[in-house]
């Protein structure tokens, strides 16, 4: 009995203790919830009751719940009512965040304008780097696939470059560099696809221009080795075209083939020395061996750099390819995660530049490597006709002889001091013009009417009317005067 009473007492004490613990937990639950809500505000003081702080907290709660219009209204009220508040910078930045989270083309355009205004008003604030970063994110979200419109990718690249150059000490620099690598991966993929297409159509000039732009501008591109390999194939294709070209001297043909093969071998060698761990290195080695060229050996630094780049890339799985067919944006899993991206403006190589190089190569091959000296135009002699590249320096005299011609013109004569002139003077030997002949006298007019008489008109008999002359209707066009012929007789009109 005593044991049973002891057990009952122990159970009762345990129930009381559990009730006390549950009561304390129920009392502390609202306090922990309050701390969680205020923790979303990076600048607010938990114990502060300032009105600007209350407005900012209210706007943050509305922004978190997706009520973007309410959040913007509270933030604008804070900016207009409390211009000296310590929350004004975060409030201005949060207005752009509300448009950014809302999404859509119009909302993202408004978000970009808000972020640019923030950078204009607060250029030295730490949040300015965040605003510039989000400008790049706006275009990053709207990027298309490499074979479609690339204007958003170009704008994103520009924004990330400006952010890295303007705020080099920001904590967001690593993230901005990775975003820039992803964007450059998309732009390089586009240029490479176009260059390979031109190469398949044997348009080697356009293919070399596109692929050289990729190699010079985006060295961290995942398929740079393939681009260099395609450049070498394009130069080898030009060598084959020269070899079968008609009407070329044998020596000129051999020199041209040698020059183009040298350039192809240079591109193949760069694949081995710059990207020794890339997938297409063995293809470059095989091409050099087939051309009887020396295969270079890469340095240890180049091997380590290429190995780090290849290890940082993610493999492209089947799910990535499937999702790439469905989603709007590009797939950038193959982008490198090490190395500094290019921060300079892209240096594009245009097809006219490659055509100019080809003309110089042909000129050098024809002249056997001798420099071409341009002919300096010499001035023409006194009696030589003027040339289009050099005006004549002949001292011409444009003066009339003494006394003038009297007809408003001057006689142009060559200098009298040149006895060997090929063009003789055209002026007359006698400089004085002959006197003009006297015009013949006009015949005298005779008047048949005698003085004192008046001319009379022809008389008409009294009682008769003067007959008018008949009009000549032979030349007038009239259907009444013409007789109808053939089937026209049946036409009553």
C-alpha positions as CSV (number, residue, x, y, z in Angstrom):
1,X,0.0,0.0,0.0
2,X,2.8,2.3,0.9
3,X,4.5,1.6,-2.4
4,X,1.4,2.4,-4.3
5,X,1.0,5.7,-2.6
6,X,4.6,6.6,-3.4
7,X,4.1,5.8,-7.0
8,X,1.0,8.0,-7.1
9,X,2.9,10.9,-5.5
10,X,5.7,10.5,-8.1
11,X,3.3,10.5,-10.9
12,X,1.6,13.6,-9.6
13,X,4.9,15.5,-9.2
14,X,5.8,14.5,-12.8
15,X,2.5,15.8,-14.1
16,X,3.0,19.1,-12.2
17,X,6.5,19.5,-13.6
18,X,5.4,18.8,-17.1
19,X,2.6,21.3,-16.8
20,X,5.0,24.0,-15.6
21,X,7.3,23.3,-18.5
22,X,4.5,23.5,-21.0
23,X,3.2,26.7,-19.5
24,X,6.6,28.3,-19.8
25,X,6.9,27.2,-23.4
26,X,3.5,28.7,-24.2
27,X,4.5,32.0,-22.6
28,X,7.8,32.1,-24.6
29,X,6.3,31.2,-28.0
30,X,5.0,34.7,-28.9
31,X,8.4,36.2,-27.9
32,X,10.3,33.9,-30.2
33,X,7.9,34.6,-33.0
34,X,8.4,38.3,-32.5
35,X,12.2,38.0,-32.6
36,X,11.9,36.0,-35.9
37,X,9.9,38.7,-37.6
38,X,12.2,41.5,-36.6
39,X,15.3,39.5,-37.5
40,X,14.5,39.8,-41.2
41,X,15.3,43.5,-40.9
42,X,19.1,44.0,-41.0
43,X,19.0,47.6,-39.7
44,X,16.1,47.6,-37.3
45,X,16.6,47.7,-33.5
46,X,14.3,45.2,-31.8
47,X,13.5,47.4,-28.8
48,X,13.1,50.6,-30.9
49,X,9.7,52.2,-31.4
50,X,10.7,54.9,-33.9
51,X,8.0,55.6,-36.5
52,X,10.4,55.3,-39.5
53,X,11.5,51.9,-38.1
54,X,7.9,50.8,-37.8
55,X,7.2,51.8,-41.4
56,X,10.3,49.9,-42.6
57,X,9.4,46.8,-40.6
58,X,5.9,46.9,-42.0
59,X,7.2,47.2,-45.6
60,X,9.5,44.3,-45.1
61,X,6.7,42.1,-43.8
62,X,4.6,43.0,-46.8
63,X,7.5,42.4,-49.2
64,X,8.0,39.0,-47.6
65,X,4.4,38.0,-48.0
66,X,4.3,39.1,-51.7
67,X,2.2,42.3,-51.2
68,X,4.6,44.4,-53.3
69,X,2.2,47.4,-53.8
70,X,1.7,47.7,-50.0
71,X,5.5,47.5,-49.5
72,X,6.3,50.2,-52.0
73,X,3.6,52.5,-50.5
74,X,5.1,52.2,-47.0
75,X,8.6,52.7,-48.3
76,X,7.7,55.8,-50.3
77,X,5.9,57.1,-47.2
78,X,9.1,56.6,-45.2
79,X,11.2,58.4,-47.9
80,X,8.9,61.3,-48.2
81,X,8.1,61.8,-44.5
82,X,11.5,61.0,-43.0
83,X,14.2,62.2,-45.5
84,X,16.9,62.1,-42.7
85,X,16.1,58.6,-41.5
86,X,18.9,56.1,-41.1
87,X,16.7,53.7,-43.1
88,X,16.5,55.8,-46.2
89,X,19.2,53.9,-48.2
90,X,17.7,50.5,-47.4
91,X,14.3,51.8,-48.2
92,X,15.4,53.1,-51.6
93,X,17.1,49.8,-52.3
94,X,14.0,47.9,-51.1
95,X,11.8,49.7,-53.6
96,X,13.9,48.2,-56.4
97,X,13.8,44.8,-54.7
98,X,10.0,44.9,-54.7
99,X,10.0,45.4,-58.5
100,X,12.7,42.8,-58.9
101,X,10.7,40.2,-56.9
102,X,7.5,41.0,-58.7
103,X,9.0,39.9,-62.0
104,X,7.8,40.5,-65.5
105,X,9.3,42.7,-68.3
106,X,7.8,45.9,-67.1
107,X,8.6,45.3,-63.4
108,X,12.2,44.4,-64.2
109,X,12.6,47.5,-66.3
110,X,11.3,49.6,-63.3
111,X,13.6,47.7,-61.0
112,X,16.6,48.6,-63.1
113,X,15.7,52.3,-63.1
114,X,15.4,52.2,-59.3
115,X,18.8,50.5,-58.9
116,X,20.5,53.0,-61.2
117,X,18.9,55.9,-59.2
118,X,20.2,54.4,-56.0
119,X,23.7,54.3,-57.5
120,X,23.4,57.9,-58.6
121,X,22.2,59.1,-55.1
122,X,24.5,56.9,-53.0
123,X,27.6,56.1,-55.1
124,X,29.9,55.5,-52.1
125,X,27.5,53.4,-50.0
126,X,28.2,49.7,-49.6
127,X,24.7,49.0,-50.9
128,X,25.7,50.5,-54.3
129,X,27.6,47.3,-55.2
130,X,24.5,45.3,-54.4
131,X,22.4,47.5,-56.6
132,X,24.8,47.2,-59.5
133,X,24.9,43.4,-59.0
134,X,21.1,43.2,-59.2
135,X,21.2,45.2,-62.5
136,X,23.2,42.4,-63.9
137,X,20.9,39.8,-62.4
138,X,18.0,41.4,-64.2
139,X,19.5,40.8,-67.6
140,X,20.9,37.4,-66.4
141,X,17.4,36.2,-65.7
142,X,16.2,37.2,-69.2
143,X,19.0,35.6,-71.2
144,X,18.0,33.4,-74.1
145,X,19.7,30.3,-75.5
146,X,23.0,30.9,-77.5
147,X,21.2,30.4,-80.9
148,X,18.6,33.2,-80.1
149,X,18.6,36.8,-79.2
150,X,21.8,37.7,-77.3
151,X,21.1,41.3,-76.4
152,X,20.3,40.5,-72.7
153,X,23.5,38.5,-72.4
154,X,25.5,41.5,-73.7
155,X,23.8,43.8,-71.2
156,X,24.5,41.3,-68.3
157,X,28.2,41.1,-69.3
158,X,28.4,44.9,-69.4
159,X,26.8,45.2,-65.9
160,X,28.9,42.6,-64.2
161,X,32.1,44.1,-65.7
162,X,31.2,47.5,-64.4
163,X,30.3,46.2,-61.0
164,X,33.7,44.4,-60.7
165,X,35.6,47.5,-61.9
166,X,33.7,50.0,-59.8
167,X,33.6,48.0,-56.5
168,X,36.7,45.8,-56.4
169,X,36.6,45.5,-52.6
170,X,33.0,44.4,-52.4
171,X,32.1,41.1,-50.8
172,X,30.0,40.3,-53.9
173,X,33.0,40.1,-56.2
174,X,33.3,36.3,-56.3
175,X,29.6,35.9,-57.1
176,X,29.8,38.6,-59.8
177,X,32.9,36.9,-61.4
178,X,31.0,33.6,-61.6
179,X,28.0,35.2,-63.2
180,X,30.3,36.8,-65.7
181,X,31.9,33.5,-66.5
182,X,28.4,32.0,-67.1
183,X,27.5,34.9,-69.4
184,X,30.7,34.7,-71.4
185,X,30.1,31.0,-71.8
186,X,26.8,31.7,-73.5
187,X,28.3,34.4,-75.8
188,X,31.3,32.2,-76.7
189,X,28.9,29.3,-77.5
190,X,27.0,31.6,-79.9
191,X,30.1,32.8,-81.8
192,X,31.5,29.3,-82.0
193,X,28.3,27.9,-83.5
194,X,28.3,30.5,-86.2
195,X,32.0,30.0,-86.9
196,X,31.5,26.2,-87.3
197,X,28.6,26.8,-89.6
198,X,30.6,29.0,-91.9
199,X,33.4,26.4,-91.8
200,X,31.0,23.7,-92.9
201,X,30.0,25.9,-95.9
202,X,33.7,26.4,-96.7
203,X,33.4,30.1,-96.1
204,X,36.8,30.1,-94.4
205,X,37.2,33.9,-94.1
206,X,34.0,34.3,-92.0
207,X,34.8,31.2,-90.0
208,X,38.2,32.4,-89.0
209,X,36.9,35.8,-88.0
210,X,34.2,34.3,-85.7
211,X,36.5,31.7,-84.1
212,X,39.4,34.1,-83.6
213,X,37.0,36.4,-81.7
214,X,36.2,33.6,-79.4
215,X,39.8,32.6,-78.7
216,X,41.0,36.1,-78.1
217,X,38.1,37.3,-76.0
218,X,36.9,34.3,-74.0
219,X,39.9,32.2,-73.1
220,X,37.9,30.4,-70.3
221,X,35.4,29.0,-72.7
222,X,34.8,25.3,-72.3
223,X,35.2,24.6,-76.0
224,X,38.2,26.9,-76.7
225,X,40.2,23.8,-77.9
226,X,37.5,23.0,-80.4
227,X,37.5,26.6,-81.7
228,X,41.3,26.6,-82.2
229,X,41.1,23.2,-83.9
230,X,38.4,24.7,-86.3
231,X,40.7,27.7,-87.0
232,X,43.5,25.3,-88.0
233,X,41.1,23.4,-90.2
234,X,40.0,26.6,-91.9
235,X,43.6,27.6,-92.8
236,X,44.2,24.0,-94.0
237,X,41.1,24.4,-96.2
238,X,42.5,27.6,-97.7
239,X,45.7,25.8,-98.4
240,X,43.8,23.1,-100.3
241,X,41.8,25.7,-102.2
242,X,45.1,27.4,-103.3
243,X,46.6,24.0,-104.4
244,X,43.7,23.4,-106.9
245,X,43.4,27.0,-108.0
246,X,44.0,27.5,-111.7
247,X,46.2,30.1,-113.4
248,X,48.7,30.3,-110.5
249,X,52.4,30.0,-111.1
250,X,53.9,27.0,-109.4
251,X,56.3,28.9,-107.2
252,X,53.5,31.3,-106.0
253,X,51.3,28.3,-105.3
254,X,53.9,26.6,-103.2
255,X,54.6,29.7,-101.1
256,X,50.9,30.3,-100.4
257,X,50.4,26.6,-99.4
258,X,53.3,26.9,-97.0
259,X,52.0,30.1,-95.4
260,X,48.5,28.7,-94.8
261,X,49.9,25.4,-93.5
262,X,52.1,27.3,-91.1
263,X,49.1,29.1,-89.7
264,X,47.2,25.9,-89.4
265,X,50.0,24.3,-87.5
266,X,50.2,27.3,-85.2
267,X,46.5,26.9,-84.2
268,X,47.0,23.2,-83.6
269,X,50.1,23.8,-81.5
270,X,48.2,26.4,-79.3
271,X,45.6,23.7,-78.5
272,X,48.4,21.6,-77.0
273,X,50.3,24.3,-75.2
274,X,47.3,26.2,-73.8
275,X,44.7,23.5,-73.2
276,X,46.7,20.3,-72.7
277,X,44.0,18.6,-70.6
278,X,41.1,19.5,-73.0
279,X,39.3,16.7,-74.9
280,X,40.5,17.7,-78.4
281,X,44.2,17.7,-77.7
282,X,44.8,14.3,-79.3
283,X,43.0,15.5,-82.5
284,X,45.5,18.4,-82.6
285,X,48.4,16.0,-82.2
286,X,47.2,13.8,-85.0
287,X,46.9,16.8,-87.4
288,X,50.4,18.0,-86.7
289,X,51.8,14.5,-87.2
290,X,49.9,14.2,-90.5
291,X,51.4,17.6,-91.6
292,X,55.0,16.4,-90.6
293,X,55.2,19.1,-88.1
294,X,56.8,19.1,-84.6
295,X,54.4,18.4,-81.8
296,X,55.1,20.8,-78.9
297,X,55.2,19.9,-75.3
298,X,53.1,21.9,-72.8
299,X,54.7,23.4,-69.6
300,X,53.9,22.2,-66.1
301,X,52.1,25.5,-65.4
302,X,49.9,25.1,-68.5
303,X,49.0,21.5,-67.5
304,X,48.1,22.6,-63.9
305,X,46.0,25.5,-65.2
306,X,44.2,23.5,-67.7
307,X,43.6,20.7,-65.2
308,X,42.1,23.1,-62.7
309,X,39.8,24.5,-65.3
310,X,38.6,21.1,-66.4
311,X,38.0,19.9,-62.9
312,X,36.0,23.0,-62.0
313,X,33.4,22.3,-64.7
314,X,30.4,20.2,-64.1
315,X,29.5,17.3,-66.4
316,X,26.6,17.8,-68.8
317,X,24.1,15.0,-67.9
318,X,21.1,13.8,-69.7
319,X,18.8,15.6,-67.3
320,X,20.6,18.9,-68.1
321,X,20.0,18.4,-71.8
322,X,16.4,17.5,-71.3
323,X,15.8,20.6,-69.1
324,X,17.6,22.7,-71.7
325,X,14.9,21.8,-74.2
326,X,12.1,22.9,-71.9
327,X,13.4,26.0,-70.0
328,X,13.8,29.3,-71.6
329,X,17.4,30.2,-70.4
330,X,20.7,28.7,-71.5
331,X,22.5,25.8,-69.8
332,X,25.7,27.0,-68.2
333,X,26.8,23.9,-66.2
334,X,29.9,23.6,-68.3
335,X,31.1,27.1,-67.4
336,X,34.5,27.2,-65.6
337,X,34.6,28.1,-61.9
338,X,38.2,29.2,-61.6
339,X,40.3,31.9,-63.2
340,X,39.6,35.6,-63.8
341,X,37.1,36.3,-66.6
342,X,37.8,38.9,-69.3
343,X,37.1,42.4,-68.0
344,X,37.9,44.2,-71.2
345,X,35.5,45.0,-74.1
346,X,35.4,42.2,-76.7
347,X,38.0,42.6,-79.4
348,X,36.1,41.4,-82.4
349,X,37.8,40.1,-85.6
350,X,35.8,41.0,-88.6
351,X,35.8,39.2,-92.0
352,X,37.2,42.3,-93.9
353,X,40.2,42.1,-91.6
354,X,40.8,38.5,-92.5
355,X,40.3,39.4,-96.2
356,X,42.9,42.1,-95.9
357,X,45.4,39.6,-94.4
358,X,44.8,37.2,-97.3
359,X,45.5,40.0,-99.8
360,X,48.8,40.8,-98.0
361,X,49.7,37.1,-98.0
362,X,49.0,36.9,-101.8
363,X,51.1,40.0,-102.4
364,X,54.0,38.7,-100.3
365,X,53.9,35.3,-102.1
366,X,53.9,37.0,-105.6
367,X,56.8,39.2,-104.6
368,X,58.7,36.3,-103.0
369,X,58.7,38.0,-99.7
370,X,60.1,41.3,-100.9
371,X,58.5,44.4,-99.4
372,X,56.2,46.2,-101.8
373,X,57.2,49.8,-102.3
374,X,54.4,52.1,-103.5
375,X,55.2,54.3,-106.5
376,X,55.5,57.9,-105.5
377,X,53.7,60.1,-108.0
378,X,56.0,62.7,-109.7
379,X,54.6,66.0,-110.8
380,X,53.9,66.3,-114.5
381,X,56.0,68.4,-116.8
382,X,55.0,71.8,-118.2
383,X,53.4,70.4,-121.3
384,X,52.1,67.0,-120.0
385,X,48.5,66.3,-119.4
386,X,47.6,66.4,-115.6
387,X,47.2,63.1,-113.7
388,X,44.5,62.2,-111.3
389,X,46.9,61.4,-108.4
390,X,49.1,64.5,-108.9
391,X,48.0,67.9,-110.3
392,X,50.1,69.5,-113.0
393,X,52.7,72.1,-112.0
394,X,53.1,73.5,-115.4
395,X,53.3,77.4,-115.4
396,X,50.4,78.2,-117.6
397,X,49.8,81.8,-118.7
398,X,46.2,82.9,-118.8
399,X,46.5,86.4,-120.3
400,X,45.1,88.0,-123.4
401,X,47.2,90.0,-125.8
402,X,47.4,93.7,-125.6
403,X,44.3,95.4,-126.8
404,X,41.9,92.6,-126.0
405,X,39.8,90.6,-128.3
406,X,36.6,92.6,-127.9
407,X,34.4,89.5,-127.8
408,X,34.5,88.8,-124.0
409,X,37.1,85.9,-124.2
410,X,40.8,85.5,-123.6
411,X,43.3,83.6,-125.6
412,X,45.2,81.0,-123.6
413,X,48.8,80.6,-124.8
414,X,51.7,78.4,-123.8
415,X,54.9,80.0,-122.5
416,X,57.0,81.4,-125.2
417,X,60.2,80.4,-123.5
418,X,59.7,76.7,-124.2
419,X,61.1,76.0,-127.7
420,X,60.4,72.3,-127.5
421,X,56.8,72.6,-126.7
422,X,54.7,69.8,-128.1
423,X,51.5,71.8,-127.9
424,X,51.9,74.8,-130.0
425,X,50.2,78.1,-129.4
426,X,46.8,78.6,-131.0
427,X,46.9,82.4,-130.9
428,X,47.0,84.3,-134.2
429,X,50.2,85.8,-135.4
430,X,48.6,89.2,-135.8
431,X,47.2,90.3,-132.4
432,X,45.1,93.1,-133.9
433,X,41.8,92.0,-135.2
434,X,40.7,93.3,-138.6
435,X,38.1,96.0,-138.7
436,X,34.5,94.7,-139.1
437,X,33.1,95.0,-142.7
438,X,30.4,97.6,-143.3
439,X,27.0,96.0,-143.7
440,X,25.2,96.3,-147.0
441,X,22.7,99.0,-147.5
442,X,19.0,97.9,-147.3
443,X,16.9,98.4,-150.5
444,X,14.6,101.4,-150.7
445,X,10.9,100.8,-149.8
446,X,8.4,101.7,-152.5
447,X,4.9,102.8,-151.7
448,X,2.4,101.8,-154.4
449,X,-0.3,104.2,-153.0
450,X,0.0,107.5,-154.6
451,X,-0.1,110.5,-152.3
452,X,-3.5,112.1,-152.0
453,X,-5.5,108.9,-152.5
454,X,-7.1,106.5,-150.0
455,X,-7.1,102.8,-150.3
456,X,-10.5,101.2,-151.0
457,X,-11.8,97.8,-150.0
458,X,-13.3,95.4,-152.5
459,X,-17.0,96.2,-153.1
460,X,-19.9,93.8,-152.6
461,X,-23.1,94.0,-154.7
462,X,-26.0,95.6,-152.9
463,X,-28.6,93.2,-151.5
464,X,-26.2,90.3,-151.3
465,X,-24.3,89.0,-148.4
466,X,-20.7,88.3,-148.3
467,X,-20.0,84.7,-148.6
468,X,-17.9,83.2,-145.9
469,X,-15.1,80.9,-147.0
470,X,-15.9,77.2,-146.5
471,X,-14.0,75.4,-143.8
472,X,-11.8,72.6,-144.8
473,X,-13.3,69.6,-143.1
474,X,-11.1,67.1,-144.7
475,X,-8.7,67.0,-141.8
476,X,-11.2,67.0,-139.0
477,X,-12.1,63.7,-137.2
478,X,-15.8,63.1,-137.3
479,X,-17.8,60.0,-137.3
480,X,-20.5,61.6,-139.3
481,X,-18.2,62.2,-142.3
482,X,-16.8,58.7,-142.3
483,X,-18.5,55.8,-143.9
484,X,-18.8,52.6,-141.9
485,X,-17.3,49.6,-143.5
486,X,-17.8,45.9,-143.0
487,X,-19.4,44.8,-139.7
488,X,-19.3,48.3,-138.5
489,X,-22.4,49.0,-140.5
490,X,-24.4,47.0,-138.0
491,X,-23.4,49.3,-135.1
492,X,-26.1,52.0,-134.6
493,X,-23.8,54.1,-132.5
